[in-house]
Amino acid sequence: VAMLMSQREKRMFGSDEMTKALVTQLRRLARVMGFPPDQERDLIYGCLLRDIGLMDKEDAIMGSPEHLDPVQWSLYRRHPEDGARLLEQLHLSGSIVEVVRHHHERFSGEGFPQGLAGRKIPLTARVVTIVENYVSMIVGTDTREPVTPDDAARIMRDNLGMRYDPEIANLFLRAVSPDSERV
C-alpha cells in the first residue's frame, strides 16, 4: 500500500517524501499512545488510503483544495465517503475505513463529511489528522512551502480544540520535539 501511494505522490508532486514521513510519524505516535501492532498497522493503512476516493477523479482535484472551483470542491468533499464505500467492499478493517471516512472531520465539528465533533470522531481519524497536517506543514505541498517543525508546532497549538484533539496533539508534539513547550 505504501509503495502504491508513494507512486501516486511522486506523480502528483515529484517526490514521495510525504508518504515516508507520514508512516514514520504515525508509528511514533501509535507507540506513544500504546496502540498494539495490528491497530498501528490499520492506522497506517487508513492514512495511506485516506484519499483513495480521489483516485478516479481528475488530477486537478487531487491537488490542494484551496484552488478548487465549486464543482471540483463538491467532488472533493465526497471523497471520504467514496473511499470508505470502496474499502468496505474489500472487507477491510473497520478502523481503516473509519480513517478514510473521517480524516477531514475537525474537532470543532466544522469538518466533513458528517460534521462530527470532539470524541465523536473516531480516535484513528483524530490521530491521522494530526500527523497528516503536521507532515504537510514540514514537508510542504504543491501550493505551500514547508515550515520549520517549531512553526508547525505553533500552528498546531493555535488550533487545539478547533482542528485538533488537544490531548492527542500535545502527545504528538511532545513525541516529535521532547523539548517542546507544553500547552
TAJOKA-V174492 format. One record per residue. N is the residue number from 0. SS is DSSP state (h for helix, s for strand, l for the rest). PHI is phi as a letter, one per 20 degrees, with the letter a starting at -180 (999 if undefined). Layout:
BEGIN
N SS PHI
N SS PHI
END
This chain:
BEGIN
0 l 999
1 h f
2 h f
3 h f
4 h f
5 h f
6 h f
7 h f
8 h f
9 h f
10 h f
11 h f
12 h c
13 l n
14 l b
15 l d
16 h g
17 h f
18 h g
19 h f
20 h f
21 h g
22 h f
23 h f
24 h f
25 h f
26 h f
27 h g
28 h f
29 h g
30 h f
31 h f
32 l e
33 l m
34 l f
35 l f
36 h g
37 h f
38 h f
39 h f
40 h g
41 h f
42 h f
43 h f
44 h g
45 h g
46 h f
47 h f
48 l e
49 l g
50 l d
51 h g
52 h f
53 h e
54 l f
55 l e
56 l e
57 l f
58 h g
59 h g
60 h f
61 h e
62 l e
63 l f
64 h f
65 h f
66 h d
67 l e
68 l f
69 h g
70 h f
71 h f
72 h f
73 h f
74 h f
75 h f
76 h f
77 h e
78 h f
79 h f
80 h f
81 h g
82 h f
83 h f
84 h f
85 h f
86 h f
87 h f
88 h f
89 l e
90 l l
91 l f
92 l g
93 h g
94 h f
95 h f
96 h f
97 h f
98 h f
99 h f
100 h f
101 h d
102 l f
103 l d
104 l f
105 l c
106 l g
107 l f
108 l n
109 l e
110 l e
111 l b
112 l e
113 l d
114 l m
115 l f
116 l c
117 h l
118 h e
119 h f
120 l f
121 l g
122 h g
123 h f
124 h f
125 h f
126 h f
127 h f
128 h g
129 h f
130 h f
131 h g
132 h f
133 h f
134 h f
135 h g
136 h f
137 h e
138 h e
139 l n
140 l c
141 l f
142 l d
143 l c
144 l f
145 l f
146 l d
147 l f
148 h g
149 h f
150 h f
151 h f
152 h f
153 h f
154 h f
155 h f
156 h f
157 h f
158 l d
159 s f
160 l n
161 l e
162 l e
163 s d
164 l f
165 h f
166 h f
167 h f
168 h f
169 h f
170 h g
171 h f
172 h f
173 h f
174 h f
175 h e
176 l b
177 l g
178 l e
179 l f
180 l f
181 l e
182 l d
END
